[in-house]
Amino acid sequence: MTKGESSSLKRKHFLKQLSVVLLCAFLFLFPVPSCHPLKIKPIEKIILITLDTTRADRLGCYGYKSIKTPNLDRIAAEGFLFENATCQVPMTLPSHATIMTGLYPPRHGVRNNTNFALGENAQTLAELLKQNGFKTGAAISSFMVHSKFGMAQGFDEFDQKFYIMPFGEPEDWAERRAQETIDATIEWFGRNHNEEKFFYWLHLYDPHQKYDPPYPYADQYVNNPYDGEIAYMDAELGRFFEYLKRIKLYDKTLFLIIGDHGEAFGEHGEYEHQNLIYESTMRIPFIIKMPGANKPKRIEVPVSTVDMFSTVLDLANMKIEGNPDGSSLVPLMKWGGSKWTGIYYIETMAPNLIYGWSSLKGIRSLEWKFIESSRSELYNLSDDPGENENRIDKNP
């Protein structure tokens, strides 16, 4: 290679680095503005359900035929299903920090599990809603979102009793099945169902490794225990929904159901999650059911976990504070996505923080995904949803 060719390659790599830095700066400094709230009665009963490690393409409502998820499918059929939802980072704690703050990880500061925590200066959904008269409660299913990591901010009650340590390892692995978490949730509603305004967070962890569904799901899904975990989780959600119907809350409540990240199963050489940012671990389920009867709608344009914060505040008819990175999805739900930007920042710092490898940062839109690491990658998601052809040379 001549000295001139070497200089040319260095300039080309520098320009690639500069382009992603500038685009990330644009997204951070100029987030898509939120539109005015819907002119409806403010919603006062809100349940947020986060489904840990749940791939969108493993639910019946997203077209998967090898599983029974009738309860999530029913919720989707009664509300809004977002077909192209993405998380910001494929790890439990950072992803939930984004859901609760509406901030990208570089702004809320949580870049990995267990050795980071959401700071007390963070402004969370629970804190803002509590300040506006909402009774707040939560039940979580994994130590990964324990109060020691800042996730209890704003909650009047935060149930975090764990019973299972699947690897016999330190408490980092502590978890509990959906049955126990939903039992705790039903107990909370038994005491608080008469509250005029409430915000409740239910976190379910079952599909996370190790895949070990209880009977009869272990037998029904003997060849795919991950699917069995999701089917079991869905059945327990059905029990919770039936309880809410009995106490006359189901039709009065806003449901927001979202995944925190997916699972790779060998795609691109990754078997679980955290080290790569391909669609297998970044695409998530996202469903919103408004109170009362809804005209169901499937929305194709990209949305993300970072939009949850502004969406909840908008539906509660509250001022959207703190310059969040996401936007309210209410305009999409009402008018569609003809003017929706749908461009999102994604990352994983785990390879660098854990192994000393390169971190990954990227930009995702409906059609394209760009990944910056030790080598640049560009995928056309419309033509290549499996992200098999790196287009960076063809489309520099």
Residue pairs with C-beta under 8 A, 6 or more apart in sequence:
1 9
12 396
16 372
16 376
17 372
20 361
20 362
20 363
20 370
20 372
23 363
24 345
24 361
24 363
27 104
27 325
27 343
27 344
27 345
27 363
28 104
28 106
28 107
28 325
28 345
31 323
31 324
31 325
31 326
31 327
32 327
32 340
32 341
33 327
34 310
34 314
34 320
34 327
34 328
35 328
35 330
35 331
37 314
37 315
37 317
37 328
37 330
38 314
38 315
38 330
38 334
40 317
42 315
42 316
42 317
42 318
43 254
43 290
43 291
43 315
43 316
43 317
44 134
44 196
44 197
44 198
44 316
45 197
45 198
45 249
45 252
45 253
45 254
45 291
46 129
46 134
46 198
46 199
46 200
46 253
46 254
46 256
46 312
46 315
46 316
47 199
47 200
47 201
47 202
47 253
47 254
47 255
47 256
48 99
48 125
48 199
48 200
48 201
48 202
48 256
48 258
48 308
48 312
49 201
49 202
49 203
49 204
49 237
49 255
49 256
49 257
49 258
50 96
50 99
50 201
50 202
50 203
50 204
50 258
50 259
50 260
51 204
51 207
51 233
51 257
51 258
51 259
51 260
51 285
52 92
52 141
52 142
52 144
52 203
52 204
52 205
52 206
52 207
52 208
52 259
52 260
52 261
53 92
53 205
53 207
53 208
53 209
53 259
53 260
53 261
53 262
53 263
53 273
54 207
54 230
54 233
54 259
54 262
54 284
54 285
55 259
55 262
55 263
55 280
55 283
55 284
55 285
56 62
56 85
56 259
56 262
56 283
56 284
56 285
56 286
57 63
57 64
57 283
58 64
58 67
58 226
58 227
58 230
59 67
59 69
59 72
59 73
59 230
59 285
60 67
60 68
60 69
60 70
60 72
60 73
61 69
61 72
61 73
61 76
61 77
61 81
61 285
61 287
62 81
62 83
62 285
66 224
66 227
67 221
67 227
67 230
67 231
68 231
68 234
69 230
69 231
69 234
70 234
70 238
71 234
71 235
71 237
71 238
71 241
72 234
72 237
72 257
72 285
72 287
75 241
75 255
75 257
75 287
75 289
76 287
76 296
77 296
78 289
78 293
78 294
78 296
79 255
79 287
79 288
79 289
79 290
79 294
79 296
79 297
80 287
80 288
80 289
80 290
80 294
80 296
80 297
80 298
80 299
80 329
80 333
81 286
81 287
81 296
81 297
81 298
81 299
82 286
82 287
82 288
82 299
82 303
82 329
83 298
83 299
83 300
84 283
84 300
84 301
84 302
84 303
84 342
84 366
85 258
85 259
85 283
85 284
85 285
85 286
85 302
85 303
85 304
85 305
86 282
86 283
86 284
86 302
86 303
86 304
86 305
86 344
86 346
86 364
87 95
87 98
87 259
87 260
87 261
87 262
87 282
87 284
87 304
87 305
87 346
88 94
88 95
88 98
88 104
88 105
88 304
88 305
88 306
88 344
88 345
88 346
88 347
89 95
89 98
89 105
89 111
89 261
89 277
89 346
89 347
89 348
89 349
90 261
90 262
90 273
90 274
90 276
90 277
90 281
90 282
90 348
91 112
91 113
91 261
91 273
91 274
91 348
91 350
92 113
92 142
92 144
92 145
92 208
92 260
92 261
93 110
93 112
93 113
93 114
93 116
93 144
93 145
93 149
93 151
94 105
94 110
94 111
94 112
94 113
94 116
95 260
95 261
95 305
96 145
96 151
96 203
96 260
97 103
97 105
97 108
97 110
97 118
97 122
97 150
97 151
98 104
98 105
98 108
98 305
98 306
99 125
99 258
99 260
99 305
99 308
99 309
100 118
100 122
100 124
100 125
100 126
100 151
100 153
100 308
100 309
101 107
101 108
101 118
101 122
101 123
101 124
101 125
101 309
101 322
101 324
102 306
102 307
102 308
102 309
102 310
102 322
102 324
102 325
102 326
103 122
103 306
103 309
103 322
103 324
103 325
104 306
104 325
104 345
104 347
105 111
105 347
105 349
106 347
107 325
108 118
108 119
108 122
109 116
109 118
109 119
110 116
110 117
110 118
110 149
110 150
111 347
111 349
111 353
112 349
112 350
112 353
112 354
113 144
113 172
113 274
114 144
114 149
114 172
115 353
116 149
117 148
117 149
117 150
118 124
118 149
118 150
118 151
118 153
119 150
120 150
120 153
122 150
122 153
123 321
123 322
124 153
124 154
125 154
125 199
125 308
125 309
125 312
125 313
126 136
126 138
126 153
126 154
126 155
126 199
126 201
127 153
127 154
128 154
128 313
128 318
128 321
129 136
129 154
129 197
129 199
129 312
129 316
129 318
130 136
130 154
130 155
130 156
130 199
132 197
132 316
132 318
133 196
133 197
134 197
134 198
134 199
135 156
135 192
135 195
135 197
135 198
135 199
136 154
136 155
136 156
136 157
136 198
136 199
136 200
137 155
137 156
137 157
137 158
137 159
137 188
137 192
137 198
137 199
137 200
137 201
138 152
138 155
138 157
138 158
138 159
138 200
138 201
138 202
138 203
139 159
139 160
139 181
139 182
139 184
139 185
139 188
139 201
139 202
139 203
140 146
140 151
140 158
140 159
140 160
140 181
140 201
140 203
140 205
141 162
141 175
141 176
141 177
141 178
141 180
141 181
141 203
141 204
141 205
141 206
142 162
142 174
142 175
142 203
142 205
142 208
143 160
143 162
143 171
143 172
143 173
143 174
143 175
144 172
144 205
145 151
145 203
146 160
147 158
147 160
151 158
152 158
152 160
155 201
157 188
159 181
159 184
159 185
159 188
161 176
161 180
161 184
162 171
162 174
162 175
162 176
163 176
163 177
163 180
164 174
164 175
164 176
164 177
165 171
165 173
165 174
165 175
166 173
166 175
166 210
166 212
167 173
167 210
175 205
175 208
176 205
177 206
177 214
177 232
178 204
178 206
178 232
178 233
178 236
178 237
179 214
179 236
181 202
181 203
181 204
182 202
182 236
182 237
182 239
182 240
185 200
185 202
185 240
186 240
186 243
188 200
189 200
189 243
189 244
189 247
189 249
192 198
193 247
193 249
199 312
202 240
204 233
204 236
204 237
206 213
206 229
206 230
206 232
206 233
207 226
207 229
207 230
207 233
207 263
209 263
209 272
211 225
211 226
211 228
211 229
212 218
212 225
212 229
213 221
213 225
213 228
213 229
213 231
213 232
214 232
217 228
217 229
217 231
217 232
217 235
218 225
218 228
220 228
220 231
221 227
221 228
221 231
222 228
226 263
226 265
241 250
244 250
244 253
245 251
251 291
251 292
252 291
252 292
253 291
254 288
254 289
254 290
254 291
254 315
255 287
255 288
255 289
256 287
256 288
256 308
256 311
256 312
257 285
257 286
257 287
257 288
257 289
258 284
258 285
258 286
258 287
258 305
258 308
259 284
259 285
259 286
260 284
260 305
261 273
261 281
261 282
261 284
262 273
262 279
262 280
262 281
262 282
262 283
262 284
263 272
263 273
263 280
263 281
264 270
264 271
264 272
264 273
264 276
264 278
264 280
264 281
265 271
265 280
267 278
267 280
267 386
268 276
268 278
268 280
268 387
270 276
270 278
270 280
270 281
273 281
274 281
274 348
274 350
275 348
275 350
275 351
276 348
276 360
277 346
277 347
277 348
277 360
277 362
277 371
278 387
279 369
279 381
279 385
279 386
279 387
282 346
282 364
284 305
286 303
288 311
288 329
288 333
290 315
290 333
297 333
299 332
299 333
299 336
299 337
300 337
300 366
301 332
301 337
301 340
301 342
301 366
302 342
302 343
302 344
302 364
302 365
302 366
303 329
303 332
303 342
304 326
304 344
305 326
306 324
306 325
306 326
306 344
307 326
307 327
307 328
307 329
308 326
309 320
309 324
309 326
310 320
310 324
310 326
310 327
310 328
310 329
311 326
311 328
311 329
311 330
313 319
313 320
313 321
313 328
314 320
314 328
314 330
315 330
320 328
325 345
331 340
332 340
342 365
342 366
343 363
343 364
343 365
344 363
344 364
344 365
345 361
345 362
345 363
346 361
346 362
346 363
346 364
347 359
347 360
347 361
347 362
348 359
348 360
349 359
350 359
351 357
351 358
351 359
351 360
352 358
352 359
353 359
357 374
358 373
358 374
359 373
360 371
360 372
360 373
361 371
361 372
361 373
362 369
362 370
362 371
362 372
363 369
363 370
364 370
364 381
366 381
366 382
367 380
367 381
367 382
368 378
368 379
368 380
368 381
369 377
369 378
369 379
369 381
369 387
370 376
370 377
370 378
371 377
371 378
371 379
376 392
377 387
377 390
377 392
378 390
378 391
378 392
378 395
379 387
379 389
379 390
379 391
380 389
380 391
380 395
381 387
384 391
